[in-house]
Amino acid sequence: MNVLAEPIKEGLDAAPRFAALAHPARLKILRHLACRDACCCKDVVERLDLAQSTVSQHLKILVEAGLVTYRPERPRSRYALDRAALTELSRDLDDLVRFCCAPR
C-alpha cells in the first residue's frame, strides 16, 4: 500500500465538514451557537441580520455536515453546536497539517 494513500483516505471523511465551514455566515452561526446551549432559527436571524430562508439553508448545511444538531420542538425547533464533532474536525485538521508539514 502507498504510504501517502492512508492519510489522504482518512481525510475524506472530514471533507463535508470542512466544506460546511467554507461560508462566512456559517462560521458566524457556529460562533453564535457556541455561546448558547441551543437556540431557534429566529435567534440566529436576529443576530446575523440575514433572511430567515438564508439562515435556514445555512443551518441545514451545518446539520447535514454533522456540526450542528437539530431538535424539533414546539413552537420552535432548536439548534445546538455539536462540540464533539468540532473537536473531531479539529483533530482531523491538526493531523492534516502535521502530515503535510512533516519532513520528507
Helices and strands as residue ranges (DSSP letters): H 5-11, G 12-14, H 15-20, H 24-34, H 41-48, H 52-64, E 68-71, E 78-81, H 83-101
